[in-house]
Amino acid sequence: MLPLLRIHFFGLVSFSVFFFSVSLSGESSQVLEKIKKTKTLTVSVNEFYDPFYIENPNPNFPGLDVELAQEYAKFLDVDLKIIPLRTFDQHARMLEKGDTQIAMAGISSSINRFRDVYFTDPYLISTPAALVNRTALPPEREGQIVTVQLFRNLNDLTNITGISYSVLANSSNHLFLRDAFPKAQIFSYFTNEAALNELKKNNVNAFVADSFYIQALLQKDSSLRANYLPILGVVQEDHISMATARRDVEFLYNLNFFIKELKRTGKIQILINKYFKSNQWVKKE
């Protein structure tokens, strides 16, 4: 059994009561009523995507998505139960069966996934990004002072020939690569870890993943910068959203209000800085 975390709620009480009892349509949310009755919010997270969820974390660094779930439990004044899962299909099935109320798992929304779940407004915006072997890039001209970064986003690699890519199979980053680099060698793998290892073994020149994944890698191992150039500029918006079951629009409205408040008050930016601009969450071996 996973432990229940009792969260004491100190703010936004009136909003919580309001959203439990009032609906724009005049009907109460069944999901919210269940949470209110059981006094428990059940959230699934991604088991293998630190720092969104961190197994056996450092004190006060449970993961960005876990902290969001804790904030929402405070918002509703209920207990929190966290369930780590591995795949999107598992998240969708748990939501459909009612075993969870939200999937907070660093999930990118898409039309295909919308067939199985509803998505909230994004709480983070990501983009396809990369680590590129520096030896595969043209050298800087000697004697010149470089004031402009030559490779800001993946599109800047369009005119560089001979670069091969590794990427997670069937991900939004994989689809982007196939569209943006139709003539390039693109090798796909079942996990990001396997794709990254191909870069480290010099079997490819570039590893492509979402920008938050790349930033997390750099926090875990800053020495990567010596051999690989991080390319993090925006080429397309990938919306990282929460997912809910496809049946309760009122609950979705409640979550969207919560996300809007986190953005307005700067809480989201605080969490971004905590996990992607610091390595205090990284566990020491």
Buried (B, 14 or more C-beta within 10 A) or exposed (E): EEEBBEBEBEEBEEBBEEBBEEBEEEEBBBBBBBBBEEEBBBBBBBBBBBBBBBEEBEEEBBBBBBBBBBBBBBBBBBBBBBBBBEEBEBBBBBBBEEEBBBBBBBBBBBEEBEEBBBBBBBBBEBBBBBBBBEEBBEEEEEEEEEEEEEBEBBBBBEEBEEBBBBBBEEBBBBBBBBEBBEEBEBBBBEEBEBBBBBBBEEEBBBBBBBBBBBBBBBBBEEEBEEBBBBBBBBBBEBBBBBBBBBEBBBBBBBBBBBBEBBBEEEBBEEBBEBBBEEBEBBEEE
